[in-house]
Amino acid sequence: MDSPRNEGQRLTEKRILASEQFLLSQVLHDVASPMSAILAGIELLSDADDETRKDVSSLLIRSSMQIRSTFVFLRAVFGYAGRVADFSKNVLYAKDFLKATTRITLDIDNVSVSDPFVGQLVFAIVLWFVKKSSTKSGVISAMFYENSIKVSFVSDKIALLSRDEEILTGRSCASSASESYAEYIKLLAEFIGASVSFCSSDGEIAVNILLRK
């Protein structure tokens, strides 16, 4: 007979999977624009002159890179059960994603993360910050300490939600797509036994993760 803790973990896993499926359906809309650009470019190639072909080729390459970087980074964010455990490699994927799709830079030290779920949690926060930025510009940084991590985002315009802190700390449940990113982060933290605190000010959001010892 399973212990209450094991049963609780299984329930959390199911909630994480359900949350992942929902968020993936939202995130995959991001590939629609570059995919449309690729299809339009292919149509133009048949009747294009040499100069137009060069422009279209650049468009096809740029759009393809956007799609590829998005899919690769999503694997780091939704890599359930730690299928992608190389944190330093995922940092590179995250930087590629941000470079191809935003004007946000990522500042993460070359640190070693032994628990793949911790890395997954950090990258989920990065994606959440991207979704909250109306200008898609700014700096995301992550500071790693002995038993805690601070992930912060500084940007000119950040779409703050009054219920973010309640969702992250488990005092409320998400009721919209934008709030579901915060709930996903809360579920991942719950799964690894971490506690999450949230603070925000004008132009900055910070999520503090306290890891269990």
C-alpha positions in Angstrom: 0.0 0.0 0.0 1.4 3.4 -1.0 2.2 5.9 1.6 0.3 9.2 1.7 3.4 11.0 0.5 3.8 8.7 -2.6 0.1 9.1 -3.4 0.5 12.9 -3.0 3.5 12.8 -5.4 1.4 10.9 -8.0 -1.4 13.4 -7.8 1.2 16.2 -8.2 2.7 14.5 -11.2 -0.8 14.2 -12.8 -1.4 17.9 -12.2 2.0 18.8 -13.7 1.3 16.8 -16.8 -2.1 18.4 -17.2 -0.6 21.8 -16.8 2.2 21.0 -19.3 -0.4 19.9 -21.9 -2.4 23.1 -21.5 0.6 25.4 -21.6 2.1 23.6 -24.6 -1.1 24.3 -26.5 -0.7 28.0 -25.6 3.0 28.2 -26.4 2.8 26.4 -29.7 0.8 29.4 -31.0 4.2 31.2 -31.0 5.4 29.1 -33.9 2.4 30.1 -36.0 3.9 33.4 -37.2 7.3 32.0 -38.4 5.5 29.0 -39.9 3.2 31.3 -41.9 6.3 33.3 -43.0 7.9 30.1 -44.3 4.8 29.1 -46.2 4.5 32.6 -47.7 8.1 32.6 -48.6 7.9 29.3 -50.4 5.0 30.6 -52.5 7.0 33.7 -53.5 10.1 31.7 -54.6 8.4 30.3 -57.7 8.1 33.7 -59.4 10.8 35.7 -57.7 13.8 37.4 -59.2 17.3 36.9 -57.9 17.1 39.8 -55.4 13.8 38.7 -54.0 15.1 35.2 -53.7 17.9 36.4 -51.5 15.4 38.2 -49.3 13.1 35.2 -49.1 15.9 32.9 -48.4 16.9 35.1 -45.4 13.3 35.1 -44.2 13.1 31.3 -44.5 16.3 30.8 -42.5 15.3 33.3 -39.8 11.9 31.8 -39.4 13.2 28.2 -39.3 15.7 29.2 -36.6 12.9 30.7 -34.6 10.9 27.5 -34.8 13.8 25.3 -34.0 15.0 27.4 -31.0 11.5 27.5 -29.6 11.0 23.7 -29.8 14.4 23.0 -28.3 13.9 25.4 -25.4 10.4 24.0 -24.8 12.1 20.6 -24.2 14.0 22.2 -21.4 10.9 23.8 -19.9 8.6 20.8 -20.3 11.2 18.0 -20.1 9.2 16.0 -17.7 11.1 13.4 -15.5 14.4 15.1 -16.3 14.8 13.7 -19.8 17.2 16.6 -20.6 19.5 16.8 -17.6 22.4 18.9 -18.9 21.8 22.3 -17.3 24.7 24.1 -19.0 23.5 22.9 -22.4 20.0 24.0 -21.7 21.3 27.5 -20.8 22.7 27.7 -24.3 19.3 26.6 -25.7 17.6 29.3 -23.6 19.9 32.0 -24.9 19.3 30.8 -28.5 15.6 31.0 -27.9 15.7 34.4 -26.4 18.0 35.7 -29.2 15.8 34.3 -32.0 12.4 35.4 -30.5 13.0 38.4 -28.2 15.3 41.2 -27.2 15.8 39.7 -23.8 19.3 38.7 -22.6 20.0 35.9 -20.2 22.6 36.1 -17.4 23.2 32.7 -15.8 26.5 31.7 -14.3 28.0 28.4 -15.5 26.7 26.4 -12.5 26.2 22.7 -12.0 22.6 21.6 -11.3 22.4 18.0 -10.2 18.6 17.7 -10.0 17.1 18.1 -13.5 13.8 19.2 -12.0 15.5 22.2 -10.5 16.8 23.2 -13.9 13.4 22.6 -15.4 11.9 25.0 -12.7 14.4 27.7 -13.6 13.7 27.5 -17.3 9.9 27.5 -16.7 10.4 30.8 -14.8 12.4 32.2 -17.8 9.5 31.3 -20.1 7.0 32.8 -17.7 9.0 36.1 -17.6 9.0 36.2 -21.4 5.2 35.8 -21.5 4.8 38.6 -19.0 6.8 41.1 -20.9 4.9 43.3 -23.3 8.0 44.6 -25.0 9.9 41.3 -25.0 13.1 43.2 -23.9 15.1 43.3 -20.8 17.5 41.1 -18.7 16.8 37.8 -17.0 19.3 36.7 -14.4 19.6 33.7 -12.1 21.7 33.7 -8.9 22.5 30.3 -7.4 23.3 30.0 -3.7 23.8 27.0 -1.4 20.2 26.2 -0.8 18.3 28.8 -2.9 18.0 30.3 -6.3 16.9 33.8 -7.2 15.6 34.4 -10.8 14.8 38.0 -11.6 13.6 39.9 -14.7 14.3 43.6 -15.2 12.3 45.2 -18.1 10.7 48.5 -19.1 7.2 47.0 -19.2 6.1 43.9 -17.3 2.5 42.8 -17.2 2.0 42.3 -13.5 -0.9 40.2 -12.2 -2.2 40.9 -8.7 -2.8 37.2 -8.0 0.7 36.0 -9.1 2.0 35.8 -5.5 -1.2 34.0 -4.3 -0.8 31.4 -7.1 2.9 30.8 -6.6 2.5 30.3 -2.9 -0.5 28.0 -3.4 -3.1 30.3 -1.9 -5.0 30.5 -5.1 -5.5 28.5 -8.4 -5.0 29.9 -11.9 -8.2 30.9 -13.8 -6.6 32.1 -17.0 -3.9 31.1 -19.5 -1.5 33.8 -18.3 -1.9 32.8 -14.7 -1.3 29.1 -15.6 2.4 29.7 -16.0 2.7 30.7 -12.4 0.7 27.6 -11.4 3.0 25.4 -13.4 6.0 26.8 -11.6 4.3 26.3 -8.2 3.5 22.6 -9.1 7.2 22.0 -10.1 8.4 23.5 -6.9 5.9 21.5 -4.9 7.1 18.3 -6.6 10.8 18.8 -5.6 9.9 20.0 -2.2 10.9 23.6 -2.7 9.2 26.7 -1.5 8.6 29.7 -3.7 8.3 33.4 -2.8 7.6 36.2 -5.2 8.2 39.9 -5.1 7.8 42.7 -7.7 8.4 46.3 -8.1 8.2 48.8 -10.9 10.0 47.2 -13.8 11.3 44.1 -12.0 10.0 40.6 -11.0 11.9 38.2 -8.7 11.1 34.6 -7.8 13.0 33.1 -4.9 13.3 29.3 -4.7 14.3 27.8 -1.4 15.5 24.2 -2.0 15.1 21.5 0.6 18.4 20.6 2.3 
